[in-house]
Amino acid sequence: MIIAHRGASGYRPEHTRGAYELAIAMGADAVEPDIVSTRDGVLVLRHENEISGTTDVASHSRFANRRTTKTIDGKKLTGWFTEDFTWDELQSLRSRERLPKVRQANTTFNHLDGILRLSDLIAILDASDRQVGMVAEIKHATYFASIGLPLDELFAAEVKAAGWGESNRLTIECFELTVLQQIRDRGIRGDLVYLLEAAGSPADNTNTPYSAYLTDEGLAALSGKVDGISVDKRLLLHTDVAGNTLGLTDVVDRAHAAGLTVYCWTLRAENRFLGKNLQRGSSPGQFGDWLGEFQLIMASGIDGVFADHPDLAVEARARL
C-alpha cells in the first residue's frame, strides 16, 4: 500500500489541496492527513498545531499577540498554535513549504493554497474517480484533551457525519494508544495503527518507552489492542557507524508473527533522508538512490509505506 505522506509533499507544500490532488493523480492508494483542532473545535490538517513553519501567520500583524510559548508532549515550543485561532481566523492564512532549503522547487507554490479542514479532504476523496483511502493521524491527543478539545469525540463526529464512520477506506493512527481505543469505543470501524518512534515514550504513557512495544512480548500485547503498527524506517534498516544502509532488521517478520500489519515512515527521495552510501552528488535536495532504499524496505514484506513522493513509491513497487 502506497500512502501519500501529507499528500504529495515532495512536490507541493504539505497538507494543501494541491498536494492531495497530485497524490491522487500519481496513483497513491491512500493519503495521510495530520489532524489538530482550532479553538472552536474544527479539525484542520497541519503537521503540528504550531504553524509558523507551514503558514504565513508571522506576517499577519493582527495575530502578532498570539505568539506564545507552550509545552506540548514535553517539548517547549514558541510560535502560533491552531488551538488559539478560530476556523474563521485560520482561513485567512496561506500555506508554505516546510523544508524550503531541501525542497526549493516547492516554494513556487507558497501562499497559493490555504489551510484545509478534515471535511475538505474527505470531499476531495469522495470526488475522486477512484477509491482512495485515508490514514488519519491524530496529533497530540493527550494535550488537546487537557485543554477541552477531545480529538476522539471531534474526529468520530466528523467522520460519521461524512459517512466514513464504517468505511473500509479509513485507517486511524496515533503515537498514543488511549485515543485509538477511545475512537473505536465511539463506533468508528477503521483499522487502528499504533505509531512507534525510534526513541522516547508516548505522551499518554510516559513510563513505557516505545522500544518496549517492539519486543516480542510488546508486539503480542499490542495485537489485542490495534490492527497494526507503523514505525520509523530507521527501525527497519541496519546501518553502520558511518551512516551507510546495509540491510534489514527483523521487525516486520516479528510483527507479522504477532498478527499485526506493518507500515513505515517516511520514504523520501532526497539525499538528506537517505543512507550515506545511497546519496548521489553533494546537494541535500538532490535525489539519491531512492529506488535502492524504497525497494529494500518493500522487500521486507511490509504492508504499506508512507512516501513524500508517491509516484516514485508506485514505480518502486511496480519494479519489484
DODRENDO-789388 format. One record per residue (C-alpha): residue number from 1; x, y, z. Coordinates in steps of 0.02 Angstrom, whole numbers, plus 50000, padded with zeros to 5 digits. Last residue first. Example, Ala and Ser with C-alpha at 12.3 -4.5 7.8 and 13.67 -1.06 7.14 Angstrom:
# DODRENDO-789388
{nr:2	u:50684	v:49947	w:50357} .
{nr:1	u:50615	v:49775	w:50390} .
//
This chain:
# DODRENDO-789388
{nr:320	u:50493	v:49734	w:49624} .
{nr:319	u:50480	v:49858	w:49480} .
{nr:318	u:50297	v:49904	w:49508} .
{nr:317	u:50329	v:49936	w:49692} .
{nr:316	u:50473	v:50055	w:49652} .
{nr:315	u:50366	v:50148	w:49525} .
{nr:314	u:50222	v:50168	w:49649} .
{nr:313	u:50348	v:50233	w:49777} .
{nr:312	u:50416	v:50355	w:49649} .
{nr:311	u:50241	v:50419	w:49609} .
{nr:310	u:50203	v:50436	w:49795} .
{nr:309	u:50348	v:50556	w:49826} .
{nr:308	u:50326	v:50603	w:50010} .
{nr:307	u:50301	v:50417	w:50047} .
{nr:306	u:50217	v:50319	w:50185} .
{nr:305	u:50241	v:50134	w:50159} .
{nr:304	u:50123	v:49986	w:50173} .
{nr:303	u:50112	v:49801	w:50212} .
{nr:302	u:50298	v:49767	w:50239} .
{nr:301	u:50365	v:49607	w:50164} .
{nr:300	u:50545	v:49661	w:50194} .
{nr:299	u:50565	v:49681	w:50005} .
{nr:298	u:50471	v:49846	w:50017} .
{nr:297	u:50609	v:49918	w:50126} .
{nr:296	u:50746	v:49866	w:50006} .
{nr:295	u:50641	v:49925	w:49860} .
{nr:294	u:50623	v:50101	w:49930} .
{nr:293	u:50807	v:50110	w:49978} .
{nr:292	u:50875	v:50060	w:49809} .
{nr:291	u:50746	v:50161	w:49713} .
{nr:290	u:50790	v:50316	w:49813} .
{nr:289	u:50969	v:50308	w:49753} .
{nr:288	u:50992	v:50495	w:49777} .
{nr:287	u:50882	v:50640	w:49726} .
{nr:286	u:50964	v:50809	w:49754} .
{nr:285	u:50899	v:50913	w:49899} .
{nr:284	u:51047	v:50879	w:50013} .
{nr:283	u:51164	v:50934	w:49873} .
{nr:282	u:51331	v:50844	w:49860} .
{nr:281	u:51302	v:50716	w:49725} .
{nr:280	u:51215	v:50548	w:49747} .
{nr:279	u:51169	v:50478	w:49917} .
{nr:278	u:51136	v:50292	w:49938} .
{nr:277	u:51301	v:50252	w:50027} .
{nr:276	u:51265	v:50390	w:50155} .
{nr:275	u:51093	v:50321	w:50195} .
{nr:274	u:50950	v:50426	w:50128} .
{nr:273	u:50848	v:50570	w:50201} .
{nr:272	u:50961	v:50716	w:50157} .
{nr:271	u:50998	v:50638	w:49988} .
{nr:270	u:50820	v:50670	w:49930} .
{nr:269	u:50699	v:50531	w:49879} .
{nr:268	u:50592	v:50516	w:50034} .
{nr:267	u:50509	v:50361	w:50108} .
{nr:266	u:50443	v:50404	w:50282} .
{nr:265	u:50378	v:50311	w:50376} .
{nr:264	u:50340	v:50127	w:50396} .
{nr:263	u:50190	v:50011	w:50394} .
{nr:262	u:50161	v:49841	w:50473} .
{nr:261	u:50007	v:49731	w:50493} .
{nr:260	u:49998	v:49641	w:50660} .
{nr:259	u:49966	v:49457	w:50693} .
{nr:258	u:50111	v:49432	w:50815} .
{nr:257	u:50209	v:49337	w:50682} .
{nr:256	u:50181	v:49487	w:50568} .
{nr:255	u:50262	v:49599	w:50699} .
{nr:254	u:50412	v:49481	w:50711} .
{nr:253	u:50434	v:49472	w:50523} .
{nr:252	u:50421	v:49661	w:50501} .
{nr:251	u:50544	v:49698	w:50643} .
{nr:250	u:50678	v:49577	w:50582} .
{nr:249	u:50807	v:49709	w:50533} .
{nr:248	u:50852	v:49747	w:50353} .
{nr:247	u:51012	v:49785	w:50259} .
{nr:246	u:51171	v:49888	w:50250} .
{nr:245	u:51123	v:50072	w:50241} .
{nr:244	u:51279	v:50177	w:50270} .
{nr:243	u:51276	v:50303	w:50412} .
{nr:242	u:51460	v:50297	w:50456} .
{nr:241	u:51426	v:50199	w:50615} .
{nr:240	u:51341	v:50062	w:50514} .
{nr:239	u:51159	v:50047	w:50467} .
{nr:238	u:51031	v:49907	w:50477} .
{nr:237	u:50862	v:49969	w:50420} .
{nr:236	u:50688	v:49929	w:50485} .
{nr:235	u:50691	v:50033	w:50644} .
{nr:234	u:50762	v:50179	w:50545} .
{nr:233	u:50603	v:50174	w:50442} .
{nr:232	u:50510	v:50249	w:50590} .
{nr:231	u:50372	v:50127	w:50629} .
{nr:230	u:50188	v:50099	w:50593} .
{nr:229	u:50099	v:49964	w:50692} .
{nr:228	u:49945	v:49861	w:50654} .
{nr:227	u:49770	v:49806	w:50699} .
{nr:226	u:49767	v:49877	w:50875} .
{nr:225	u:49726	v:49818	w:51052} .
{nr:224	u:49742	v:49628	w:51052} .
{nr:223	u:49893	v:49629	w:50940} .
{nr:222	u:49977	v:49759	w:51050} .
{nr:221	u:50013	v:49633	w:51187} .
{nr:220	u:50097	v:49514	w:51065} .
{nr:219	u:50203	v:49658	w:50999} .
{nr:218	u:50260	v:49702	w:51174} .
{nr:217	u:50305	v:49522	w:51216} .
{nr:216	u:50405	v:49503	w:51055} .
{nr:215	u:50493	v:49666	w:51094} .
{nr:214	u:50443	v:49817	w:50990} .
{nr:213	u:50319	v:49886	w:51117} .
{nr:212	u:50456	v:49906	w:51246} .
{nr:211	u:50555	v:50015	w:51124} .
{nr:210	u:50417	v:50145	w:51129} .
{nr:209	u:50465	v:50181	w:51309} .
{nr:208	u:50340	v:50147	w:51449} .
{nr:207	u:50335	v:50271	w:51594} .
{nr:206	u:50272	v:50412	w:51482} .
{nr:205	u:50105	v:50328	w:51449} .
{nr:204	u:49986	v:50452	w:51366} .
{nr:203	u:50126	v:50558	w:51293} .
{nr:202	u:50210	v:50407	w:51216} .
{nr:201	u:50393	v:50366	w:51254} .
{nr:200	u:50562	v:50413	w:51179} .
{nr:199	u:50662	v:50333	w:51039} .
{nr:198	u:50640	v:50253	w:50867} .
{nr:197	u:50460	v:50311	w:50868} .
{nr:196	u:50311	v:50195	w:50856} .
{nr:195	u:50142	v:50236	w:50780} .
{nr:194	u:49999	v:50123	w:50830} .
{nr:193	u:49878	v:50081	w:50689} .
{nr:192	u:49690	v:50058	w:50711} .
{nr:191	u:49585	v:49995	w:50566} .
{nr:190	u:49425	v:50092	w:50535} .
{nr:189	u:49265	v:50044	w:50623} .
{nr:188	u:49219	v:50204	w:50715} .
{nr:187	u:49091	v:50162	w:50849} .
{nr:186	u:49140	v:50285	w:50985} .
{nr:185	u:49233	v:50146	w:51076} .
{nr:184	u:49346	v:50132	w:50923} .
{nr:183	u:49390	v:50317	w:50940} .
{nr:182	u:49425	v:50295	w:51126} .
{nr:181	u:49537	v:50145	w:51090} .
{nr:180	u:49640	v:50249	w:50969} .
{nr:179	u:49643	v:50393	w:51092} .
{nr:178	u:49725	v:50287	w:51226} .
{nr:177	u:49857	v:50207	w:51116} .
{nr:176	u:49957	v:50366	w:51086} .
{nr:175	u:50076	v:50391	w:50939} .
{nr:174	u:49922	v:50392	w:50828} .
{nr:173	u:49843	v:50306	w:50680} .
{nr:172	u:49668	v:50289	w:50608} .
{nr:171	u:49630	v:50192	w:50449} .
{nr:170	u:49479	v:50228	w:50339} .
{nr:169	u:49443	v:50156	w:50166} .
{nr:168	u:49338	v:50013	w:50235} .
{nr:167	u:49213	v:50147	w:50286} .
{nr:166	u:49110	v:50123	w:50442} .
{nr:165	u:49121	v:50300	w:50510} .
{nr:164	u:49157	v:50373	w:50339} .
{nr:163	u:48982	v:50440	w:50301} .
{nr:162	u:49034	v:50622	w:50316} .
{nr:161	u:48937	v:50648	w:50478} .
{nr:160	u:49015	v:50490	w:50549} .
{nr:159	u:49189	v:50553	w:50502} .
{nr:158	u:49164	v:50720	w:50590} .
{nr:157	u:49080	v:50653	w:50747} .
{nr:156	u:49216	v:50524	w:50773} .
{nr:155	u:49353	v:50653	w:50747} .
{nr:154	u:49280	v:50780	w:50870} .
{nr:153	u:49249	v:50648	w:51005} .
{nr:152	u:49420	v:50568	w:50987} .
{nr:151	u:49503	v:50738	w:50973} .
{nr:150	u:49443	v:50794	w:51144} .
{nr:149	u:49466	v:50985	w:51143} .
{nr:148	u:49450	v:51039	w:51325} .
{nr:147	u:49628	v:51098	w:51355} .
{nr:146	u:49689	v:50934	w:51429} .
{nr:145	u:49605	v:50835	w:51289} .
{nr:144	u:49712	v:50930	w:51163} .
{nr:143	u:49871	v:50882	w:51256} .
{nr:142	u:49825	v:50699	w:51271} .
{nr:141	u:49778	v:50690	w:51087} .
{nr:140	u:49939	v:50768	w:51022} .
{nr:139	u:49906	v:50727	w:50839} .
{nr:138	u:49776	v:50604	w:50770} .
{nr:137	u:49843	v:50533	w:50607} .
{nr:136	u:49712	v:50489	w:50478} .
{nr:135	u:49757	v:50357	w:50350} .
{nr:134	u:49633	v:50395	w:50211} .
{nr:133	u:49593	v:50281	w:50066} .
{nr:132	u:49574	v:50318	w:49881} .
{nr:131	u:49433	v:50241	w:49780} .
{nr:130	u:49437	v:50301	w:49601} .
{nr:129	u:49357	v:50447	w:49508} .
{nr:128	u:49393	v:50561	w:49655} .
{nr:127	u:49251	v:50670	w:49721} .
{nr:126	u:49236	v:50574	w:49884} .
{nr:125	u:49423	v:50595	w:49913} .
{nr:124	u:49416	v:50783	w:49888} .
{nr:123	u:49261	v:50796	w:49999} .
{nr:122	u:49351	v:50697	w:50135} .
{nr:121	u:49496	v:50820	w:50120} .
{nr:120	u:49381	v:50969	w:50144} .
{nr:119	u:49297	v:50889	w:50296} .
{nr:118	u:49468	v:50867	w:50378} .
{nr:117	u:49490	v:51054	w:50358} .
{nr:116	u:49615	v:51126	w:50236} .
{nr:115	u:49729	v:51275	w:50263} .
{nr:114	u:49752	v:51394	w:50117} .
{nr:113	u:49832	v:51366	w:49949} .
{nr:112	u:49935	v:51477	w:49834} .
{nr:111	u:50040	v:51550	w:49976} .
{nr:110	u:50197	v:51453	w:49930} .
{nr:109	u:50182	v:51353	w:49768} .
{nr:108	u:50350	v:51406	w:49696} .
{nr:107	u:50420	v:51360	w:49867} .
{nr:106	u:50405	v:51179	w:49813} .
{nr:105	u:50553	v:51198	w:49695} .
{nr:104	u:50665	v:51240	w:49844} .
{nr:103	u:50634	v:51072	w:49925} .
{nr:102	u:50786	v:51048	w:50036} .
{nr:101	u:50810	v:51228	w:50091} .
{nr:100	u:50622	v:51262	w:50089} .
{nr:99	u:50575	v:51118	w:50206} .
{nr:98	u:50402	v:51168	w:50274} .
{nr:97	u:50339	v:51239	w:50108} .
{nr:96	u:50202	v:51369	w:50128} .
{nr:95	u:50017	v:51377	w:50167} .
{nr:94	u:49910	v:51533	w:50170} .
{nr:93	u:49818	v:51609	w:50318} .
{nr:92	u:49649	v:51699	w:50312} .
{nr:91	u:49553	v:51537	w:50339} .
{nr:90	u:49638	v:51519	w:50508} .
{nr:89	u:49535	v:51664	w:50576} .
{nr:88	u:49368	v:51589	w:50525} .
{nr:87	u:49423	v:51422	w:50597} .
{nr:86	u:49451	v:51503	w:50766} .
{nr:85	u:49628	v:51527	w:50825} .
{nr:84	u:49722	v:51488	w:50986} .
{nr:83	u:49702	v:51300	w:50961} .
{nr:82	u:49796	v:51313	w:50797} .
{nr:81	u:49956	v:51369	w:50884} .
{nr:80	u:50073	v:51514	w:50843} .
{nr:79	u:50255	v:51508	w:50894} .
{nr:78	u:50367	v:51450	w:51034} .
{nr:77	u:50386	v:51267	w:51080} .
{nr:76	u:50441	v:51178	w:51238} .
{nr:75	u:50431	v:50990	w:51218} .
{nr:74	u:50354	v:50876	w:51350} .
{nr:73	u:50204	v:50825	w:51245} .
{nr:72	u:50171	v:51007	w:51201} .
{nr:71	u:50245	v:51138	w:51316} .
{nr:70	u:50191	v:51311	w:51262} .
{nr:69	u:50270	v:51476	w:51214} .
{nr:68	u:50169	v:51616	w:51134} .
{nr:67	u:50135	v:51712	w:50975} .
{nr:66	u:49952	v:51762	w:50979} .
{nr:65	u:49999	v:51946	w:51002} .
{nr:64	u:50063	v:51957	w:50824} .
{nr:63	u:49896	v:51895	w:50753} .
{nr:62	u:49838	v:52064	w:50687} .
{nr:61	u:50010	v:52090	w:50611} .
{nr:60	u:49991	v:51944	w:50492} .
{nr:59	u:50166	v:51906	w:50426} .
{nr:58	u:50201	v:51777	w:50561} .
{nr:57	u:50047	v:51676	w:50508} .
{nr:56	u:50120	v:51641	w:50335} .
{nr:55	u:50096	v:51454	w:50354} .
{nr:54	u:50196	v:51293	w:50372} .
{nr:53	u:50338	v:51342	w:50488} .
{nr:52	u:50238	v:51460	w:50598} .
{nr:51	u:50101	v:51329	w:50622} .
{nr:50	u:50118	v:51252	w:50796} .
{nr:49	u:49974	v:51127	w:50800} .
{nr:48	u:50090	v:51012	w:50705} .
{nr:47	u:50089	v:50927	w:50535} .
{nr:46	u:49932	v:51026	w:50493} .
{nr:45	u:49760	v:50974	w:50432} .
{nr:44	u:49613	v:51053	w:50521} .
{nr:43	u:49479	v:50987	w:50637} .
{nr:42	u:49358	v:51124	w:50692} .
{nr:41	u:49333	v:51128	w:50880} .
{nr:40	u:49311	v:51315	w:50909} .
{nr:39	u:49491	v:51342	w:50966} .
{nr:38	u:49554	v:51250	w:50812} .
{nr:37	u:49598	v:51067	w:50813} .
{nr:36	u:49735	v:50951	w:50750} .
{nr:35	u:49738	v:50812	w:50620} .
{nr:34	u:49886	v:50752	w:50518} .
{nr:33	u:49823	v:50693	w:50348} .
{nr:32	u:49886	v:50535	w:50261} .
{nr:31	u:49831	v:50490	w:50086} .
{nr:30	u:49786	v:50319	w:50017} .
{nr:29	u:49820	v:50204	w:49870} .
{nr:28	u:49929	v:50336	w:49786} .
{nr:27	u:49915	v:50336	w:49597} .
{nr:26	u:50001	v:50497	w:49548} .
{nr:25	u:49835	v:50585	w:49515} .
{nr:24	u:49782	v:50551	w:49695} .
{nr:23	u:49946	v:50620	w:49760} .
{nr:22	u:49926	v:50774	w:49649} .
{nr:21	u:49754	v:50809	w:49722} .
{nr:20	u:49822	v:50793	w:49898} .
{nr:19	u:49971	v:50908	w:49873} .
{nr:18	u:49873	v:51040	w:49777} .
{nr:17	u:49739	v:51044	w:49910} .
{nr:16	u:49874	v:51077	w:50038} .
{nr:15	u:49930	v:50963	w:50179} .
{nr:14	u:50113	v:50977	w:50132} .
{nr:13	u:50182	v:51111	w:50017} .
{nr:12	u:50194	v:51030	w:49845} .
{nr:11	u:50315	v:50910	w:49760} .
{nr:10	u:50387	v:50800	w:49897} .
{nr:9	u:50228	v:50830	w:49996} .
{nr:8	u:50123	v:50726	w:49878} .
{nr:7	u:49987	v:50721	w:50010} .
{nr:6	u:50031	v:50732	w:50194} .
{nr:5	u:50125	v:50568	w:50166} .
{nr:4	u:50048	v:50486	w:50013} .
{nr:3	u:50014	v:50307	w:50066} .
{nr:2	u:50070	v:50169	w:49948} .
{nr:1	u:50000	v:50000	w:50000} .
//
